[in-house]
Amino acid sequence: MMLFTISMSIAIIFFIVILIIKLNEKRYTLQKSEALERFINYKDIHVTNLYSGPHFDIIHDEEQKMIWYTVFQRKKLQYKELPYHTIYQVVWNIDGTPIRTVTRNIPSKEALLTKEKNIAGKTEHKEVNAQYRVKEATLTITLDETTTQTIELPLFSSTLPKSFGEVEQSDIAIWYHLFVSIIQEEETNNASSK
């Protein structure tokens, strides 16, 4: 009988701990959503596309030609503005391996300032077997600044790997193609202004 009482006490304690964890997750999600909504209204952002992940958000504002990258930490929303003209390169990585890369055709500001190797115009497209099982897919965005800055966007992560065909239909493909179209639009604008 005593063993039963101890087992039930342990089970009740585990239940309470899990309940507290779940309630904290819901509270975090609610606070993050409210902060993001206030931010969008304060900055007068015209949301064209929105990705809301567990740790960060990406907002596309086509009207202002801007991408907003936000992170909610310590009850504060931190953000980075990414105007179209600062987006220099986008790389789609699967399980740490780059499979697609698109880079603007002009040398980066850092390459012009230093004697760094120039990667301008780099385009890479590796064929991936549609049945390949993907655990994680990220986008790496390189910004054209005097000191190169990259932002890693983990847009797909799964404990149960999914086929590349499924991943190719997810948010990561939408955002990859959006960043590619932004780079191409900037290339067209630069070519027409010359």
C-alpha positions as CSV (number, residue, x, y, z in Angstrom):
1,M,0.0,0.0,0.0
2,M,2.9,2.4,0.8
3,L,4.5,1.7,-2.6
4,F,1.2,2.6,-4.3
5,T,1.0,5.9,-2.3
6,I,4.6,6.8,-3.2
7,S,4.0,6.0,-6.9
8,M,0.8,8.1,-7.0
9,S,2.7,11.0,-5.3
10,I,5.4,10.9,-7.9
11,A,2.9,10.7,-10.7
12,I,1.0,13.7,-9.3
13,I,4.3,15.7,-9.0
14,F,5.3,14.9,-12.6
15,F,1.8,15.9,-13.8
16,I,2.0,19.3,-12.0
17,V,5.5,20.0,-13.4
18,I,4.3,19.2,-16.9
19,L,1.2,21.3,-16.5
20,I,3.3,24.3,-15.3
21,I,5.7,23.9,-18.3
22,K,2.8,23.9,-20.7
23,L,1.2,26.9,-19.1
24,N,4.5,28.8,-19.4
25,E,4.8,27.9,-23.1
26,K,1.2,29.2,-23.7
27,R,2.0,32.4,-21.8
28,Y,5.2,33.0,-23.8
29,T,3.4,32.4,-27.1
30,L,0.7,34.9,-26.1
31,Q,3.2,37.5,-24.9
32,K,5.2,37.1,-28.1
33,S,2.1,37.4,-30.3
34,E,0.9,40.5,-28.5
35,A,4.4,42.1,-28.7
36,L,4.5,41.3,-32.4
37,E,1.1,42.8,-33.1
38,R,2.1,46.1,-31.2
39,F,5.4,46.2,-33.2
40,I,3.6,45.8,-36.5
41,N,1.1,48.6,-35.6
42,Y,3.9,50.9,-34.2
43,K,6.1,50.6,-37.2
44,D,3.1,50.8,-39.6
45,I,4.2,47.6,-41.3
46,H,2.1,46.4,-44.3
47,V,2.3,42.6,-43.8
48,T,2.7,40.8,-47.1
49,N,4.0,37.5,-45.7
50,L,4.5,36.4,-42.1
51,Y,6.4,33.5,-40.6
52,S,5.8,33.0,-36.9
53,G,8.2,30.4,-35.4
54,P,8.7,29.3,-31.9
55,H,11.8,31.5,-31.4
56,F,11.6,34.2,-34.1
57,D,9.3,35.9,-36.7
58,I,9.9,37.1,-40.2
59,I,7.7,39.8,-41.7
60,H,7.8,40.8,-45.3
61,D,6.6,44.3,-46.1
62,E,6.5,44.6,-49.9
63,E,5.2,48.2,-49.8
64,Q,8.2,49.5,-47.8
65,K,10.6,46.9,-49.5
66,M,11.6,45.6,-46.2
67,I,12.0,42.3,-44.3
68,W,11.7,42.5,-40.5
69,Y,13.4,39.8,-38.4
70,T,12.2,39.7,-34.8
71,V,13.1,37.8,-31.7
72,F,11.2,37.8,-28.4
73,Q,13.5,37.5,-25.4
74,R,13.1,38.5,-21.8
75,K,9.7,40.0,-22.5
76,K,11.1,42.3,-25.1
77,L,10.8,42.2,-28.9
78,Q,14.2,42.8,-30.6
79,Y,14.3,43.4,-34.3
80,K,16.5,43.8,-37.3
81,E,15.5,45.7,-40.4
82,L,16.5,44.1,-43.7
83,P,15.9,46.5,-46.5
84,Y,15.8,44.8,-49.9
85,H,19.1,46.5,-51.0
86,T,21.0,44.9,-48.1
87,I,20.2,41.3,-48.9
88,Y,23.2,40.0,-50.7
89,Q,23.0,36.2,-50.6
90,V,20.5,33.5,-49.7
91,V,21.6,29.9,-49.0
92,W,19.2,27.0,-48.5
93,N,20.8,24.4,-46.2
94,I,19.6,20.8,-45.6
95,D,21.1,19.1,-42.5
96,G,24.0,21.6,-42.6
97,T,24.7,21.1,-46.4
98,P,24.0,24.0,-48.8
99,I,21.9,22.9,-51.7
100,R,20.8,26.2,-53.3
101,T,22.6,29.5,-53.3
102,V,21.9,32.8,-55.0
103,T,24.2,35.8,-54.7
104,R,23.9,39.3,-56.2
105,N,26.2,40.0,-59.2
106,I,28.0,42.9,-57.6
107,P,30.9,42.6,-55.2
108,S,29.9,43.0,-51.6
109,K,30.8,46.1,-49.6
110,E,33.2,44.0,-47.5
111,A,34.9,42.6,-50.7
112,L,35.4,46.2,-52.0
113,L,36.7,47.4,-48.6
114,T,39.1,44.5,-48.0
115,K,40.9,42.0,-50.2
116,E,38.4,39.2,-49.4
117,K,37.5,36.7,-52.0
118,N,34.6,38.0,-54.1
119,I,31.6,35.6,-54.3
120,A,29.5,37.9,-56.6
121,G,27.1,36.2,-59.0
122,K,27.4,32.8,-57.3
123,T,24.5,30.6,-58.1
124,E,24.3,27.0,-57.0
125,H,21.5,24.4,-57.4
126,K,22.2,20.8,-56.3
127,E,19.6,18.2,-57.2
128,V,18.2,16.5,-54.1
129,N,16.6,13.1,-54.1
130,A,12.9,13.7,-53.3
131,Q,12.9,10.8,-50.9
132,Y,15.9,12.1,-48.9
133,R,14.8,12.3,-45.2
134,V,15.4,15.8,-43.8
135,K,15.8,16.6,-40.1
136,E,16.5,20.3,-40.4
137,A,16.4,22.9,-43.2
138,T,17.6,26.5,-42.8
139,L,18.1,29.7,-44.8
140,T,21.3,31.7,-44.3
141,I,20.8,35.3,-45.3
142,T,24.0,37.3,-45.9
143,L,23.6,41.1,-45.7
144,D,25.7,43.5,-47.8
145,E,27.4,45.6,-45.1
146,T,31.0,46.6,-44.5
147,T,31.3,43.8,-42.0
148,T,29.5,40.8,-43.3
149,Q,26.5,39.8,-41.2
150,T,24.5,36.6,-41.6
151,I,21.2,35.6,-40.2
152,E,20.4,31.9,-39.8
153,L,16.7,31.1,-40.1
154,P,15.8,27.5,-39.1
155,L,12.5,27.3,-40.9
156,F,12.1,23.5,-40.7
157,S,13.0,21.1,-37.9
158,S,11.6,17.7,-37.1
159,T,12.5,14.9,-34.8
160,L,10.9,12.5,-37.3
161,P,12.6,13.3,-40.6
162,K,10.4,14.1,-43.6
163,S,11.1,13.6,-47.3
164,F,12.7,16.4,-49.2
165,G,9.6,16.5,-51.4
166,E,7.5,17.4,-48.3
167,V,10.0,20.0,-47.1
168,E,10.1,21.6,-50.6
169,Q,6.4,22.3,-50.1
170,S,6.8,24.0,-46.7
171,D,7.5,27.5,-45.5
172,I,11.2,27.3,-46.2
173,A,10.6,27.1,-50.0
174,I,8.2,30.0,-49.9
175,W,10.8,32.2,-48.1
176,Y,13.7,31.0,-50.2
177,H,11.9,32.0,-53.4
178,L,10.9,35.3,-51.8
179,F,14.6,36.1,-51.0
180,V,15.7,35.0,-54.5
181,S,13.0,37.3,-56.1
182,I,14.2,40.2,-53.9
183,I,17.8,39.6,-55.1
184,Q,16.7,39.4,-58.7
185,E,14.6,42.6,-58.3
186,E,17.6,44.4,-56.9
187,E,19.8,43.2,-59.8
188,T,17.2,44.4,-62.3
189,N,16.9,47.8,-60.5
190,N,20.8,48.2,-60.5
191,A,21.0,47.2,-64.2
192,S,18.3,49.7,-65.2
193,S,19.9,52.6,-63.1
194,K,23.2,52.3,-65.0
